[in-house]
């Protein structure tokens, strides 16, 4: 029904307008008595063989929602109803910011992709905290970044502010230094700045009675040498793991006429590269740390490839938009079938 009726209608309109309409609609219908239960009954798959324990957390299944869809923690409970094992919110910054000018989100239909140059648009970390205080059991990841106006030399302070504010309300953290849509942000992926940032967060983390997992989200555009640096950095800073990968700035092999738009590309064009990065990190590190695989998962087969390449968990974003909620159930059923 989604791909044959709902998606064709939604895809006639501007992607960002559709996003806001969909969020409002889901919030509304979930308030109708019985609707949430009906969605859960139709979408969720519960089986002991889906359960995972990764970096000290228990996941009811390995299929999560990637950051970027529910930036402000407005719909995490309703989205979990579709069968996700965990929801990652953000990217959040200390102060709210509007992000980049419209238009900033583009469908590449011929390629099964999206280009976005959103620019960390969000209401600020404190607004998200107000909503997270109402959480009734959804496993939440908090994806954190810096404000656009904050120079890189002061970036650590922004990440620390978000870390402190979110700490009581999220289960794990993701340090986002790999978005291509905030000027100079990717420079923080360089070895020394990145080690300094992660060490600062770990120092803060280790003062807590129960430290929480910190993960690093990396770009798919890193070279093999840079990926080897990432392995070294994860080992030295003792963070919990890596999310591979964020969106790409590559436009290789695209068919869509709007491929010239600037921003980060996600979806099917990223499938192969993100899996390559997962496999490289897993093999070269001798599986020393968990990897969450994300990028171009549009089918159960795509998901299994990432798990077989070395991912402990996976996340959906563009595939969820193109394929609909049925994709989550399809993946979980395929995992059960493989045993």
N, C-alpha and C positions, 0 to 999 in steps of 0.2 A: 504493500500500500504506500509506504513512504516513497520508494523510488519511482513508482508508476503514477502516483497522484500528487502527493504532498511536495516532493522535491521539484517537479516541473513547474509548479505554481510559485514556490518560493524563489526559484532561480530566475524568475522573470523580473525580480526586483533587486535593488541595490543591496549588496551583501551585508553591509553594516546595518542598514535599516531592517533587514530580515533578522539579523542577530537580535536587535532590541525587541522586535515584534515577537520573536520566538520566546525570548526570556519572559516577557510580560505574559504571554499566553500560557507558558508552562507554570508560571507562578499562580496564575488565576485558576487553571483547571485542577491543580493539585489542592486547592482549597475546597473543592467540591467533595463532600463526604463520599468516601469509597473509591475515589479516583486513584489516589496513591497506591492503595492496596491492589487495585486492578492492574496498574502498570507493573507493579512488582511481581504479581502473579504471572504476567505474560512475558516479562523480560528477564527476570533473575533466574540464574541457575545456581543451585546450591549442592555441592558435592565435596566430600572430604578431600578428594584428590585435586581439587582446585586450590586448596589452602596453601599458602606459602608463608614461611617465616624468613624475612629478609631484614638485614641490619637491625635485628632485635624486635621487629614489629611483625604482628600477625595480620596477614592479608587474607580475606575470605576468597579472593580469586586474584589472578595476576594481571587483570586488565584494568588499567586506570585511565582517567581523563587527564590529558596534558594541560599545563598552564596555558593561559591565553583565552580560553573560552569563558571561564568564570573568574575574571580578573579580580572582582571586588567581593567575592564570597557571597553573592546574592542568591545562588541557586544550587548550592552544593548538595543539599538534601534531596531536592527534586531530581537532580541529575543522577545521584546514586540509585534512585529507584529503577533506572534503566538497566541496572546490573553491573555497574562499575564496582571494582573492589576497593578503589580509593580515588580521591579527587584532589587535584593539585590546583590551588588558587594562585592568583597573581598573573603577571609580575606586579608586586606592590612596591611603592616607593614611600619615603617618609612623609612627603607632602603630596597632596593630590595634584595632578597635572592633566591638562587636556590632551596631551599627545600631539601628534603631527596633524597638519591641516587635512581636511577632507578634500578629495576622495582618497582613501588610504587602504582599501581592501578590494581585491580584484580576483574574480574567478577565472581560472584558465581551464575551460570546460574540455577542450580537445586533449588536454594533458592530465586531467584529473587533479589539478592543483589549485593552490591559492597563493597570491602574493599579498603580503601585508607590510605596511610601514606605519603601524599604529603608534609606536613611540612611547610605550609604557603608559598609555592613558589609564588612569585609575583615580579613585577618590581619596587615596592616601591610606596608610596602614591602619590608622585609628578607626576609620570608618569600617574597614573590614573586620577589625577586632569586635566591634559592636555586634556584628552579625554572627561571628564565630562563637560568641558567648552563648548563643542559642543552640549550638550543635548538640545533637542527641545520639552521637555514636558514629558518625561518618569519619573514616580515616582520612585525615587532611594533610597534604603537603603544602608548605608555604614557600612560594617562589619569590625571592627578594632581589631588588635592584637599586639603582641610584637615580636621583632626580636628574633631569636633563641639564639643569643649570649648575649642578655640582661638578667641579673640576675633578679629574681623575685622582689628583693628589689628595683630595678630601673624600674620596669615594668610600673608604672603609667606614667612616662615621655614618654614612647613610645606611650601609648594610647592617651596622651594629644597632642603629635605631630600630630598623625593621625587625631584627632578630629579637631584641628585648621586648618589643611590643607584642610580637606573635608567639613568643616562647610558651606561654601557658595554654595556647589554643590550637597549636598544630602538632602533628606527630613527627614530622621531619621537615628539614629545610632544604631549599635548592638555591644555590648562589648562581644568579644569571649574569654572566659577563659575555654572553655570546650572541645577544640580539644584534642584528645589523642596523637597527632603526634608532638607536641613540648614539649621537656623534661620539666617536672615540671610545665607546664602551668596549669594543673587542680588543683594544690595546691592553685591557686588564687581563686578557688571557696570556699575555707574555709571562714568561717563567717567574721572574722576580716579583713583579706587582701581584701576581696571582698567589704566590706563596705567602707574601706579606698579608694579603687580605684573608686568606683561609686560616693562617696561623692566628690572626687577631680574633677571628670568630671562634676558633677552637679554644683560645685562652678564655674567652667569655663563656663558652659552652661548658668548659671544665670546672667553672666555679659553681655550676648548678648541682643540686643534689642528685639529679638524674639527667645527665646530658642527653641531647637528642641528636639523631643522625643528621649530618650535614652532607649534602651531595653537591656536585658541581655539574652544571649543564654546559656542554661544549658544542662548538660549531662543527658542522660536517666538512667545513672547508680547510681544516687543519691538515698540515702535511704529516707524513709518517714521523719525521723528527719531532714535530710539535706534539704528536700523540704520545711519543715516548717520554717527552717532558711531562705530559699530563700524568702518566703512570708514576713517574718519579715524584711529582708533586703530591699526588694522592697518598703515596707511601710515606713521604716525609711528614705531611701535615696530619696524617691519620684520619682524614675525613672518611665518611662511611661508603662513598661510592660515586658513580658518575651517571649522568643522564645523557645518552647519545641517541639523537642529536637535536640541536635546534634547527632553525630554517637555514637555507643556503642562499648565497648571493650568486651562485652559478646559474646560467641560463642555457646550458648545453642541451641540445636536442629537443628544444621546445617547439611546439607547433602553433600555439595560440598567438593571435595577433597582438595581444596586450602583454606579451612576454617582456617588452621593453620597460615596463613599469619598474621603478626602483623599489627595493624592500626585500624581505625574506620570503623565499619560495618554500612551500610545504606541499605535501601530498605525494602522488605517485612518482613524480620526477626524483624524489628523495629516497625512494624505497631501497634501491641498490646501494647507494653511498652510505646511508645510515647503518645498514647491515654490515657493510665492509668495516666501518669504524668499530662497531660492536665486536666483530670477530677479531680485529686487530688488537683492541684493548684486552679482550679476554685471553687471547693466545699469548701475547707478548708479556702480560702480567702474570701468566700462569694462574688465571682466575683468582687473583689476589683480592679482588673487591667486587661487590655486586654492581651490575649495570642495569639501568632501566632503559629499555629500547623504545625509541619513538622516531617516527619519520616514514611516511608512506605506507602505513598499514591500512589496506583497503579490503583485505580478505583474511579468512582464517589461515590460509597458506602463508600470507605475508607475516602474520603474527608468529606462526610456528618457526619460520625461517629465522626470525630474530631471537626467539628462545633457543633454537638450536645453535645459533651463532655465539651464544653466551649470555644473553640477557636473562636476568632473574625475574623481571617484571616487564610489562610493556605499557605504553600509553597511546591513546588515540586522540586525534584532533581533526585534521582535514578528512580522514577516512570516516569519522563519525558524521561529518556534515554531508559528505557525498553518499555514503551507504546507509546512514540512518541507524537507529538503536538496535536493529536486528543483528548488526555486525558484532556487538558485544556478546550476545547469546551464541552466535555462530562460532566465535573464537573459543568461548568456554566449552561448548559442546565438543569441539574438535580436540581440545586438550584432554577432555575426559575420555574420548574415543581412543586417543593414543595411549591412555593409561599413565 
